[in-house]
């Protein structure tokens, strides 16, 4: 089966995380969205997204193609419904929005990357319609990532671990609860794992240092490190190659990012290649316990989030200095460098330099030089496609820095 995850208008609502990736490349639970679909449907999965992202995240066509809305998270019933679609049939939700469509290659050949959503909607009108009345979760804004993380972590844990035996760990750990799984190469010494409130998953070659305390759920992905004395409250996901210390509560860190020291982050989503300086702290609750407002790239204003607890959303490659304090519901774009005294604004644009308005611009050439050095330390190349994406983000975000 060939699945193509297509981005709809929610690609804007999920910025700054989707500045640098399609929706289907976002991680929550243990897996990225495209990995969830691939495993559940036994399928090849690719992307139909913004034109400037397609050089890195390409679309692969087959004779028969299942197009699926990338913001939708798979479950067994939904996968069965999509797998049962006949050729030239579209699956709609009760509101009439496209969930999935089964189309032959010749219909997909006519889809222009610049106009694909309009063309897909027009195409759906000519297809046999099927309405899906079952339940499914979907992403609408960045805070949904940590809000849905508990459910997705459990679903991914069941998908990956059922019927398998956990690798053995050192005998000096204290493990409580049955939902604990360590992949081969995972190590932990003198740590406390409470898996009674949610699963604890240690990925391949991950490391939990002495004195770390975990209350599940937790996904510590491959080659990630939980540092000495860390305190983690679930449901939290620490992506591949991350290093995390201090106190963390209900956060999703996409990968290759560091929060290596003391300080608190809660109800937050952190992109890739980020670094939080020592004693960085995020507020995730207003003093009046009211609803948190967060930046909307669609409305270009602070809008109501519908949530009482929202911390920090940070795009790829952004960094903050030591003792940085982020206000409740702060959004930081891509490649921002945040430092200075006091609370920075609740919206910090991409490629901003400093902590207060007016921001200086983090020049693109210097930013790319830093990215190259940072990524080389993890044996990852800053590719030509990466550079082109970051150049586009720099141009798109210019007006926010003005």
Buried (B, 14 or more C-beta within 10 A) or exposed (E): BBBBBBBBEBBBBBBBBBBBBBBBBBBBBBBBBBBBBBBBBEBEBBBBBBEBBBEBBEBEBBEBBBBBBBBBBBBEEBBEBBBEBEEBBBBBBEEEEBBBBBBBEEBBEEBEBEEBBEBBEEBBEEBEEBEBEEEBBBBEBBBBBBBBBBBBBBBBBEBBBEEEEBBEBEEEBEBBBEBBBBBEBBBBBBBBBBBEBBBBBBBBBBBBBEBBBBBBBBBBBBBBBBBEBBBBBBBBBBBBBBBBBBBBBBBBBBBBBBBBBBBBBBBBBBBBBBBBBBBBBBBBBBEEEEEBBBBBBEEEEBEEBBBBBBBBBBBBBBBBBEBBBBBBBBBBBBBBBBBEEEBBBBBBBBBBBBBBEEBEBBEBEBBBEBBBEBBEEEEBEBEEBBBBBBEBBBEBBEEBBE
